[in-house]
Amino acid sequence: FLLMGIGGPGHDGPYLTDTIILACLKPSTGQIALISIPRDLSAKIPGYGQTKINLAASQGLKKGESGSAFAAEIISDLLDVDIHYYAQVDFKAFVEIVDYVGGIRVNIDRTFTDAMYPSYKSGYQTISFSKGIQTMNGDTALSYVRSRHGNNGEGSDFARAKRQQKIIFALKEKILSASTLANPIRISKIIASLEKHIETNLQFADTMYFLKLMRGLDIQQIITAVLDDSPNGFLKANFTDSGAYILEPKTGDWDVVIDYIKNIFER
């Protein structure tokens, strides 16, 4: 599965992929792995050349294709992994769904402040989060997963990727809780929001199957990973000929990354 988040209409770079997560399922054991892919990952995009992977969806749209399907194709070729399903949602759907389920409880690992968080009125605003458990509404959850310039170790895309995974787990628990599943009004609102703001090749029967599987999934058994440029990571920083910041494999090719993904459940 390829899970993607975009800003959508009304945001800067509305069709640039803000969040990219590769979700892998092993049906024989029910195990799931979430691998966060940085949006600055280097990729060759037809019609654009070597650039950031987050441009793929917007380039697909320019070609008259499905942006999310095009991005899935690019990532599939780059990482040599079969992507059977993809789903792309925008910020509006994310905010609405969090609000429709009554908010989500999140355990914030550390206090941080971001003085350069984008403002809807252009420019920047300051946001802060305090360590501990907090119930977030949609807008707060969105700022938590989008923040890129926080202090106290939260100012990187890699820290942001970990926060995104944390929010996914919290939202999964709330959507699949009795308080949501037994509430037809909440369910109908969620479905209505997704119909307007999601692009996916998942069929209804597929969705029902995976929801049933997720209900019995123990979060402690989920494998999480972030492709990054840490000392033990697979990536290093570089620049394209045009001066754009990108992340490339340390070894010069993608073999180690490909092997890591293919064997994610055996580690």
C-alpha positions in Angstrom: 0.0 0.0 0.0 1.2 3.5 -0.7 -0.4 6.1 1.6 0.0 9.8 0.5 -1.1 13.1 1.9 -1.3 16.3 -0.1 -2.3 19.9 0.8 -5.1 20.1 -1.7 -6.8 23.3 -3.0 -6.1 26.4 -1.0 -2.6 25.4 0.1 0.8 26.2 -1.3 1.9 23.4 -3.6 -1.5 21.8 -3.4 -0.5 18.6 -5.2 3.0 18.1 -3.9 3.0 15.0 -1.7 3.5 16.1 1.9 3.4 12.6 3.4 4.5 9.3 1.8 4.2 6.0 3.7 4.7 2.6 2.3 2.6 0.1 4.3 3.4 -3.6 3.9 1.1 -6.4 4.9 2.1 -10.1 5.5 -1.2 -11.9 5.3 0.1 -15.2 6.7 0.9 -13.6 10.0 -1.2 -10.4 10.0 2.0 -8.3 10.4 2.1 -4.8 9.1 5.1 -2.5 8.6 5.0 1.2 8.0 8.0 2.7 6.2 8.1 6.5 5.9 9.6 7.8 2.7 11.1 11.4 2.9 9.6 13.8 0.4 13.1 15.0 -0.5 14.1 11.5 -1.7 15.8 11.7 -5.1 13.9 10.1 -8.0 13.9 10.4 -11.8 10.5 11.6 -12.9 9.7 11.4 -16.6 9.4 14.9 -18.1 11.2 16.5 -15.1 14.5 14.6 -14.6 16.2 14.0 -11.3 14.3 15.7 -8.5 12.4 15.3 -5.3 9.9 12.4 -5.1 7.2 14.6 -3.8 6.8 16.2 -7.3 5.6 12.9 -8.8 1.9 13.3 -8.1 1.8 16.8 -9.5 3.7 15.7 -12.6 1.2 12.9 -13.1 -1.6 15.5 -13.1 0.2 17.6 -15.7 0.5 14.6 -17.9 -3.3 14.1 -17.7 -3.0 11.0 -15.5 -4.0 10.1 -12.0 -1.4 11.9 -9.8 -1.5 9.2 -7.1 -1.3 6.3 -9.6 1.7 8.0 -11.3 3.5 8.6 -7.9 2.9 4.9 -7.0 4.4 3.9 -10.3 7.5 6.0 -9.8 8.0 4.8 -6.2 7.4 1.2 -7.3 10.1 1.4 -10.0 12.6 3.3 -7.7 12.4 0.8 -4.7 11.6 -2.3 -6.8 8.5 -3.1 -4.8 5.1 -4.1 -6.1 2.5 -1.5 -5.0 -0.9 -3.1 -5.2 -3.0 -0.3 -3.7 -2.6 3.4 -3.2 -4.6 6.1 -1.4 -4.1 9.8 -1.4 -6.0 12.2 0.9 -5.8 15.9 1.4 -5.5 18.0 4.5 -9.2 18.8 4.6 -10.2 15.2 4.8 -7.7 14.5 7.5 -9.0 17.4 9.6 -12.6 16.5 9.1 -12.1 12.8 9.9 -10.3 13.6 13.2 -13.1 15.9 14.2 -15.8 13.4 13.2 -14.4 10.7 15.5 -14.3 13.2 18.4 -10.6 13.9 18.3 -7.6 11.6 19.0 -5.5 11.0 22.1 -1.7 11.3 21.4 1.2 10.8 23.7 3.6 13.6 22.8 7.2 12.5 23.3 8.8 15.9 24.0 7.9 19.5 24.3 8.7 21.6 21.2 7.9 25.0 19.6 7.8 25.8 15.8 7.9 29.5 15.1 7.8 29.0 11.3 4.6 27.0 10.9 2.7 28.0 7.7 -0.3 30.4 8.3 -3.5 30.1 6.3 -3.2 33.9 5.8 0.3 33.5 4.3 3.4 33.9 6.3 4.1 32.0 9.5 2.7 31.4 13.0 4.0 29.9 16.2 2.7 26.6 17.4 3.7 24.6 20.5 3.2 21.1 22.0 3.9 20.0 25.5 5.1 16.5 26.5 2.4 14.1 27.6 -1.0 12.8 26.5 -3.1 15.3 24.7 -6.5 15.0 22.9 -6.2 16.7 19.6 -8.9 18.0 17.2 -8.4 18.0 13.5 -6.5 21.3 13.2 -4.2 20.5 16.1 -3.4 17.0 14.7 -2.7 18.5 11.3 -0.2 21.0 12.7 1.4 18.3 14.8 2.1 16.1 11.7 3.0 19.0 9.4 5.5 20.9 11.7 9.0 20.9 10.2 10.9 23.6 12.1 10.3 22.6 15.7 13.1 22.9 18.3 14.2 20.2 20.8 15.0 17.6 18.1 11.7 18.0 16.2 12.9 20.2 13.3 13.5 17.5 10.7 11.4 15.7 8.2 12.4 12.4 9.9 11.1 13.5 13.3 7.9 14.6 11.4 7.6 11.2 9.8 7.6 9.5 13.3 4.9 11.9 14.4 2.9 11.0 11.4 3.1 7.3 12.2 2.0 8.1 15.8 -1.1 10.0 14.5 -2.0 7.1 12.1 -2.0 4.7 15.1 -4.1 7.0 17.2 -6.6 7.6 14.4 -6.8 3.9 13.6 -7.7 3.2 17.3 -10.4 5.8 17.3 -12.0 4.9 13.9 -12.2 1.2 14.9 -13.4 1.9 18.4 -17.0 1.0 19.4 -17.8 4.7 19.9 -17.2 5.2 16.2 -18.4 1.9 14.6 -21.6 2.0 16.6 -22.4 5.6 15.5 -23.9 5.7 12.0 -23.7 9.5 11.8 -20.0 9.5 12.4 -19.5 6.7 9.8 -21.6 8.4 7.2 -19.6 11.7 7.7 -16.3 9.9 7.4 -17.4 8.2 4.2 -18.8 11.4 2.7 -15.5 13.2 3.4 -13.4 10.5 1.9 -15.6 10.4 -1.2 -14.8 14.1 -1.8 -11.1 14.1 -0.8 -9.6 10.7 -1.5 -8.0 9.2 -4.7 -7.5 5.4 -4.4 -7.7 2.2 -6.4 -9.1 0.3 -3.3 -12.5 -1.2 -3.9 -15.2 -1.3 -1.2 -14.7 -5.0 -0.6 -11.0 -4.4 -0.2 -11.6 -1.6 2.3 -13.9 -3.8 4.4 -11.4 -6.6 4.5 -8.6 -4.4 5.6 -10.7 -2.7 8.2 -11.6 -6.1 9.7 -8.0 -7.0 9.7 -7.0 -3.8 11.4 -9.5 -4.2 14.2 -7.7 -7.2 15.5 -4.2 -5.8 15.0 -2.0 -5.1 18.1 -0.3 -1.8 17.6 2.7 -3.2 19.5 3.2 -5.7 16.7 3.4 -3.0 14.0 6.9 -2.5 12.6 7.8 1.1 11.9 10.8 2.6 10.0 11.9 5.9 8.6 14.3 6.2 5.7 16.7 8.9 6.9 20.3 10.2 6.8 21.1 9.3 10.4 24.5 7.6 11.1 22.8 4.3 10.8 20.4 5.4 8.0 20.6 4.5 4.4 20.5 8.1 3.0 22.8 11.1 2.5 22.1 14.7 1.6 23.0 16.1 -1.8 21.9 18.6 -4.4 20.6 18.4 -8.0 22.3 20.3 -10.8 19.6 23.0 -10.3 20.5 23.3 -6.6 17.5 21.5 -5.1 18.2 19.6 -1.8 17.7 15.8 -2.2 18.4 12.6 -0.3 20.3 9.8 -2.1 21.5 6.4 -1.0 24.8 6.4 0.8 26.1 3.5 -1.2 25.4 5.1 -4.5 22.6 2.7 -5.5 19.3 1.5 -4.0 20.2 -2.1 -3.4 20.6 -1.9 0.4 17.3 0.1 0.7 15.5 -2.4 -1.6 16.8 -5.4 0.4 15.7 -3.7 3.7 12.2 -3.2 2.4 11.9 -6.7 0.9 13.0 -8.3 4.2 11.2 -5.9 6.6 9.4 -8.7 8.4 12.5 -10.9 8.9 14.5 -8.3 10.9 
